Structure formats: C-alpha cells, structure tokens
C-alpha cells in the first residue's frame, strides 16, 4: 500500500508540475507551437501508458524506478499504446467499438515485450494473506 501511495504521489506531482510548466511555456508566442504537439503526442501518451502498465507492475511489486525504466525503455511502444488509449477516451463511439480490439492488442504487446514479459513474470506473486 505504501508503494502505491508513493507512486500516486510522485505521478501526481510530476503530472501537475509538468502541466503547469508546459502551460506557462505554451503562453510564449511561437514556443507554444512547438510545445503543444510534444505535449499531445509524447507527454500525455507516456502518462497514459504508464497508468496502463502500472497495475501489472504493482502486482509484481516493482519499485518506482523500475516502473519508469520499463515504460521509458520502449518509448515508441509506450507512446503508441498511450495514443490509442487517448483516442479511446476522447471519442465515445471509438471507445465502445474498439475496446475489445485494444485490450487484445495491449495483452499482445505486454506479452511480446521482453522487458515486460520476461522481467515482470520472472518474480512470482506473493500471497495476499
């Protein structure tokens, strides 16, 4: 429970400070045109991918540093998962129509990534009681 609270606190602080920083930098004329695509295509999808990958990594009791290394170790894969997630969240029709397809592809990506399937499945789960 302490690790989950720590992860939530660090992600909240990182997300809020990043959002405020990008907002302030985006107010500068000209620089906002550079910052907006980065935030929309890199920053937000990485956060969404981390949230999707966080549950299986918590079950394997990985530390916060290893969670970040796992997600950032395959940035294009994480960004693509995050972009699909953003599309599913943004458009309700797509969310309902392609939810099964997305879950299937997420499981395939999770199991085919050596960092995710090899390292995470290497450590057995501890019993809850």
C-alpha positions in Angstrom: 0.0 0.0 0.0 2.9 2.4 0.8 4.4 1.8 -2.6 1.1 2.5 -4.3 0.7 5.8 -2.4 4.3 6.7 -3.2 3.7 6.0 -6.9 0.5 8.0 -7.0 2.1 11.0 -5.2 5.2 11.0 -7.5 3.0 10.7 -10.6 0.6 13.4 -9.4 3.4 15.8 -8.6 5.2 15.1 -11.9 2.0 15.4 -13.9 0.8 18.6 -12.3 4.2 20.3 -12.4 4.7 19.3 -16.0 1.2 20.5 -17.0 1.8 23.9 -15.3 5.3 24.2 -16.8 4.1 23.3 -20.3 1.1 25.7 -19.9 3.4 28.6 -18.9 5.9 27.8 -21.7 3.0 27.4 -24.1 1.9 31.0 -23.4 5.1 32.4 -25.0 4.3 33.2 -28.7 5.9 30.8 -31.1 7.1 28.4 -28.5 3.5 27.2 -27.9 3.5 25.9 -31.4 6.4 23.6 -30.5 5.2 22.7 -27.0 1.6 21.7 -28.0 2.5 18.8 -30.3 5.1 17.5 -27.8 2.5 17.5 -25.0 -0.2 16.0 -27.2 1.9 13.3 -28.9 4.6 12.4 -26.3 3.9 13.7 -22.7 0.2 12.7 -22.4 0.6 9.3 -24.1 3.5 8.4 -21.9 1.4 9.1 -18.8 -1.5 7.1 -20.1 0.8 4.2 -21.0 2.4 4.3 -17.5 -1.1 4.2 -16.0 -2.0 1.1 -18.1 1.3 -0.7 -17.3 1.2 0.3 -13.6 -1.3 -2.3 -12.4 0.6 -5.4 -13.6 3.8 -3.9 -12.4 2.3 -3.2 -9.0 1.2 -6.8 -8.7 4.8 -7.9 -9.3 5.9 -5.4 -6.6 8.3 -3.5 -8.7 9.8 -0.3 -7.4 9.0 3.1 -8.9 12.4 3.4 -10.7 12.0 0.0 -12.4 8.5 1.0 -13.4 9.8 4.1 -15.1 12.6 2.2 -16.8 10.2 -0.3 -18.1 7.9 2.2 -19.7 10.7 4.5 -20.9 12.8 1.6 -22.1 10.4 1.2 -25.1 9.2 4.8 -25.7 7.6 4.3 -29.1 5.7 1.3 -27.9 4.5 3.2 -24.8 3.6 6.3 -26.9 1.6 4.2 -29.3 -0.3 2.5 -26.5 -0.9 5.9 -24.9 -2.2 7.4 -28.2 -4.6 4.5 -28.7 -5.8 5.0 -25.2 -6.2 8.7 -25.7 -8.3 8.1 -28.8 -10.5 5.6 -27.0 -11.0 8.0 -24.1 -11.6 11.1 -26.3 -14.2 9.7 -28.7 -17.0 7.7 -27.1 -18.0 5.8 -30.3 -14.5 4.6 -30.9 -14.2 3.6 -27.2 -17.2 1.3 -27.4 -16.4 0.0 -30.9 -12.8 -0.9 -30.4 -12.4 -1.6 -26.7 -12.1 -5.4 -27.3 -9.5 -4.9 -30.0 -7.5 -2.5 -27.8 -7.4 -4.9 -24.9 -6.3 -7.7 -27.2 -3.5 -5.7 -28.6 -2.4 -4.5 -25.2 -2.1 -8.1 -24.0 -0.2 -8.9 -27.1 2.2 -6.0 -26.6 2.6 -6.8 -22.9 3.4 -10.5 -23.5 5.7 -9.9 -26.5 7.9 -7.2 -24.9 10.9 -8.9 -23.3 11.2 -6.3 -20.6 7.6 -6.7 -19.6 7.0 -10.4 -20.1 10.5 -11.6 -19.0 11.3 -9.4 -16.1 7.8 -8.9 -14.7 6.8 -12.5 -14.9 10.2 -13.7 -13.5 9.3 -12.6 -10.0 6.4 -14.8 -8.5 3.5 -13.1 -6.9 3.3 -13.0 -3.1 0.1 -14.3 -1.5 -2.1 -11.6 -0.1 -2.7 -13.1 3.3 
